[in-house]
Amino acid sequence: MEKNIIIHSAPEKVFAYMDNLGNTGMHMSESSMMMMGSKLKLEQLSTNPTGVGAKYHWSGKMMGMTIDFKETVTKWQPPKLKEWETVGEAKIIIMSWYRMWYEIAPYENKTLAKISISYLPPNEWYYKILSFFFANWYCNWCLNNMLNDTKKNLENKISTQAKGGDQA
């Protein structure tokens, strides 16, 4: 599954924003209807927060079921490409493994951001049923949130700066 969006910001800024897993994973760390009111905790495991080998741990509960998985960055080519995937046993309810990546490219004084996910269904038959019905829907929600949160954050900064607000 792949999604893309045009963002009114420089490719370097888009890459840097999306490179921070706290930003791109924000939709999982906040209570929402899609998360059934739950939220996950993000923990950085590696000494390096970015780059190849950066490792993270997500954990929490959703509808009483444990969610617990680790991710590692496998490709990192700023400001163009980042790829990461789950490592080890992943308890994600609707999938057993996934790989995500995004590509950033200049586009008419803006930025084209593409993000994709590939995943495998869980091994247990009862979770396979949930995966069949909900995995694509959930992945679509995640990808849209990652792109829309990036766009909103970066374009709001531009709008604030244009109005003479903080230069942060």
N, C-alpha and C positions, 0 to 999 in steps of 0.2 A: 504494500500500500504506500502511495506517495502523495504528498501535498506540496503546494508551493504558494508563495505570496510575494508581492512587491512591497518593499519597505523603503520609506523615504529616509534613508540613513546610509552612511558609508559602509562598504563591505566589512572593513576592519571592526567597526563598532558592532555590527550585527553578529559577526563571528565571536567577538569577545563576550557579548551578552549571552549568546546561546552556549558558549563554552562553559559557562557557570551552571552546573547542574541544579543548583538552588533556584536559578531562574527558569530553566527549561522544565524542571520537574515540579515547579511551584503548584501546578494543578493537583498533584498527588499529595502535597504536604499541607493542603488546606481542605477543610471539611466541605464536601459538596454532595449534591444529589447523586452524581455518577459514582462517587466513592461511598455511597450509602451512609453519608454522615461521618464517615471515618476519615482519617488522615494518616499518612505514613511519615515516619521519622527518617531523615537523611543523615548519614554519617560518612565523613571522609575517612578512608582507611589508609591511603598512601600519604607520604610526606609531600608529594607534588599534587596540587589541586587540579592541574590540567596536564595535558600531554600524554603521550603513549605510556601506558602503565598506571595512570591515575585510577584509583579504585574507590568504589563507594558501596555503601550498604544501606538498603531500604528495609524498613521493618514496621510492622503494625498489625492491626486486625481489621477485618472487614466482615461485617455480619457474623462475628464470632470466629471467623476462620483466619488462621495465621497467614500473613504475607511476609515473606522473608527472602530477600535475594541480594546478590552482589553483582556489580557491574565493573567492567574494566574498559578503558579506552584502548582500542586496537590500532587506530589510525588517527593521526593528528597533523594536519597540514595547514596551519593558519596562513592567511585568513580564508581558506577555500573549503576545507573538508575535515570533518570529524566523524569517527565511527566508534561505537561502543556496543558491548554485548554483555549478557549475563554470563557469569562463570559459576561453576559448581552447581549444587542442587538449588533450584529456584522454586520457591513456593509462591506462585502468583495466581492460583485458582484457575484462570482461563488460558494459561500458556505455561510451557515447561522451559522455554528458552526464547530469547529474542535478540535481534541485532538491530540497532538504529544507526542512521547516519544522516548528516545534513551536508549540503553543498551550498556555498555562498558564491555569487557571481555579480559583478557590476552589470547594471541594466539601465541605460539612459539616465545617468546621474542619480540612480537609485540602486537598490540591491534586490536581486532575485534570490530568495531563500527557498531551497527545496529540502524536504525532510521525508525520510522513508523508514519503514519498519518491516522486518521479516520475522516470523515467529513459528514455533512448533506448538501444537496442542499438547496438553498434559497427557500423561500416560494412563491415569486412572479413568475408567469408563464414565463415572459420574461427572468428573470435571471435563471430560471430552464433550459431553452434552452441553454443559455451560459454555464451553469454548465455541462450539458450533453456533450457538445462538448469539453470544455476546462479544467474542474476541474482536471481530472486525468493527463492530460498533464502538467498543472501548478504544481500539487503536485509532479510529477516526477521530474520536473525542480528544485523545491525547495529542495527536499530531496537530489538530486545529488549535488546541490550547497553546501548544509550544510556539506555533507561528504567530497566533493572534496576540499572545502575551508579549512576545518580542516586539512586534509592530507597535502595539499600544505603548509600551514602555519607551521605546526609542523615539517614536514620533511625538509623544507627549513632552519629552525632553527638548526636542527641536522647537515645538510650539511654545514652551515656557521660555526658552532662550530668545526666540523671536519677539516675544512680548516684553522682554527686558527683565525676565525672572532670574532665578539662580542660574549660575553658569556651571553647576555641578556636572 
